[in-house]
Structures are given as C-alpha cells and as structure tokens.
Amino acid sequence: MLIATRELEFVTDTGAVVAVPVCVFAPVKTDQDWGCRYTIGWPNGIDARTIYGIDSAQALVLATQGIGSSLYASDYHKTGRLRWVDPHQGYGFPVTKIIRDMLIGYDKESDG
C-alpha cells in the first residue's frame, strides 16, 4: 500500500522539466523481518528497492535514508538540476552519516 509520495523535478539540458516521483510503500512483515519498498521514477526508468529492518519502524526509517542516499548519489543530483521546491535546497529526505557532507540547502541546515 502506497503511504507517501513526493514529486521532485529534473530540468533537462533543453530546459524541459521532467517529474521525478518518489513513492514509499507501507512496511510488510516477512518471515524474519520487515521490508519497506520505495521507488524513484528517474527520467531513464524506475528504480525500485526494498529495505529491511527488525521492525516496521526501522524499515521505514532505513527506506527514507535509502531514498535520500539514492538521490544524493545520483547523476541527476550531480548535474545540479534535480530539485524539490527550490533549486539547490535539497530534497527533504534524511541520509546516512557517511554522505552528510554531500547535503545542500535546507537539508544541510537540518543535517539530513
């Protein structure tokens, strides 16, 4: 079940604006743990991942960190043309400690 969405934008070389939807699905219990699925609708295709945690809360937190990490590690971010709300202000998702030095704008102010 879809529980959250956010629409980012990517500005192409020609200036066209392409939607980059991020979708988070409710954690699901497996035999041993919980999995939380998310998708990022990049201009070149959908990236779908499932992150696992000991319980549903951990799976959800780890999934949001996975989203943030995927966004900041992407070639789209590296172009400087991926945005949410204001250009160069971040995407509003937390990241893992190891890449906090990559944060920009509002994300950097809140330390991811």
C-alpha positions, 0 to 999 in steps of 0.5 A, a space after each residue: 500500500 502506497 503511504 507517501 509520495 513526493 514529486 521532485 523535478 529534473 530540468 533537462 539540458 533543453 530546459 524541459 522539466 521532467 517529474 521525478 516521483 518518489 513513492 514509499 510503500 507501507 512496511 510488510 512483515 516477512 518471515 524474519 523481518 520487515 521490508 519497506 519498498 520505495 521507488 524513484 521514477 528517474 527520467 531513464 526508468 524506475 528504480 525500485 528497492 526494498 529495505 529491511 529492518 527488525 521492525 516496521 519502524 526501522 524499515 521505514 526509517 532505513 527506506 527514507 535514508 535509502 531514498 535520500 542516499 539514492 538521490 544524493 548519489 545520483 547523476 541527476 543530483 550531480 548535474 545540479 538540476 534535480 530539485 524539490 521546491 527550490 533549486 539547490 535546497 535539497 530534497 527533504 529526505 534524511 541520509 546516512 552519516 557517511 554522505 552528510 557532507 554531500 547535503 545542500 540547502 535546507 537539508 544541510 541546515 537540518 543535517 539530513 
